Amino acid sequence: MFHDDDNYTGTVLISFLMGGIIGAGVALLLAPQSGRKTRKQILEAADDVRDYASDYAKKLKEKIS
C-alpha cells in the first residue's frame, strides 16, 4: 500500500492534536473549579489553537507554493 508520507504524517498529527484538544476540553468541563475560571481557560486554549492553526495554514501555503 502506498502512503504519501507528508499527507499521512499530517493526518496523524492533526488526529493527535484533535484528541488532545477534546481531552483537555472534557477535563476542563469536569474539573471542580468556578465557571468563570473554566471559561477563561477555555478562551485561552481556543486562542492558542487558533494561533497554531493559523501558523500551520501559513506553513502549508508556503510549502504548496
C-alpha positions as CSV (number, residue, x, y, z in Angstrom):
1,M,0.0,0.0,0.0
2,F,1.3,3.4,-0.9
3,H,1.2,6.3,1.5
4,D,2.2,9.9,0.8
5,D,4.4,10.4,3.8
6,D,3.7,14.1,4.2
7,N,0.0,13.7,3.9
8,Y,0.0,10.6,6.3
9,T,2.1,12.4,8.8
10,G,-0.1,15.5,8.7
11,T,-3.2,13.4,9.2
12,V,-1.7,11.6,12.2
13,L,-0.5,14.9,13.7
14,I,-4.0,16.6,13.2
15,S,-5.7,13.5,14.7
16,F,-3.4,13.5,17.7
17,L,-3.9,17.3,18.3
18,M,-7.7,17.0,18.0
19,G,-7.7,14.1,20.5
20,G,-5.6,16.3,22.9
21,I,-7.9,19.2,22.5
22,I,-11.0,17.2,23.1
23,G,-9.5,15.5,26.1
24,A,-8.4,18.9,27.5
25,G,-11.9,20.3,27.0
26,V,-13.5,17.4,28.8
27,A,-11.1,17.7,31.6
28,L,-11.8,21.4,31.9
29,L,-15.5,20.8,32.0
30,L,-15.3,18.1,34.6
31,A,-12.7,19.9,36.8
32,P,-14.0,21.2,40.2
33,Q,-13.5,24.9,39.8
34,S,-15.5,28.0,39.3
35,G,-17.3,28.6,36.0
36,R,-15.6,31.9,35.5
37,K,-12.1,30.3,35.7
38,T,-13.2,27.4,33.4
39,R,-14.5,29.9,30.8
40,K,-11.2,31.8,31.0
41,Q,-9.2,28.7,30.5
42,I,-11.3,27.6,27.5
43,L,-10.9,31.0,25.9
44,E,-7.2,30.9,26.4
45,A,-7.0,27.4,24.9
46,A,-9.1,28.5,21.9
47,D,-6.8,31.4,21.3
48,D,-3.8,29.0,21.4
49,V,-5.4,26.6,19.0
50,R,-6.4,29.4,16.6
51,D,-2.8,30.8,16.6
52,Y,-1.4,27.3,16.0
53,A,-3.9,26.6,13.2
54,S,-3.1,30.0,11.6
55,D,0.6,29.3,11.7
56,Y,0.1,25.8,10.3
57,A,-2.0,27.1,7.5
58,K,0.7,29.6,6.5
59,K,3.4,27.0,6.5
60,L,1.2,24.7,4.4
61,K,0.6,27.5,1.9
62,E,4.3,28.2,1.7
63,K,5.0,24.5,1.2
64,I,2.4,24.3,-1.6
65,S,3.7,27.4,-3.4
